[in-house]
Amino acid sequence: MSDTLTVVDGRTLEPVSTIKVGREPHKFRQARAGGTVYSCNSSSNEMLEIDPANLRIVRRIPILDP
């Protein structure tokens, strides 16, 4: 029920940052080429393209019930 994504250090598993993305983000995947991370958001019917290096949303892609 959150509206954020928590970025976690892969070695320590400690939170390092939070990105506000909108209500109920889920289904996270990294692009095959690496770098970009995608997350779905059913309540706003969009897929988020996230730049993990800068911890920001690059683009919001409209998609019905992702």
C-alpha positions, -999 to 999 in steps of 0.1 A, spaced: 0 0 0 31 22 -2 37 49 -28 75 45 -27 103 21 -38 130 15 -14 165 11 -28 186 -14 -9 223 -20 -8 228 -55 -23 257 -64 1 243 -52 34 206 -53 26 203 -19 42 180 8 27 200 35 10 173 56 -7 136 59 -14 119 69 -47 83 83 -47 66 65 -76 28 65 -69 5 41 -51 12 4 -49 43 -3 -71 50 -39 -79 67 -64 -104 102 -50 -107 125 -61 -135 159 -50 -148 163 -46 -185 183 -74 -202 210 -49 -212 212 -38 -176 208 -3 -162 172 5 -165 147 -9 -140 110 -13 -148 81 -14 -123 44 -17 -128 17 4 -110 -18 -11 -113 -36 18 -95 -23 44 -121 -22 20 -151 14 27 -159 48 11 -162 77 31 -147 111 33 -163 136 40 -135 173 50 -138 190 33 -109 222 53 -113 203 86 -106 174 71 -86 148 88 -107 119 80 -129 128 85 -165 94 79 -180 59 68 -171 45 45 -198 7 42 -199 -4 5 -199 -38 -10 -190 -37 -31 -158 1 -39 -159 
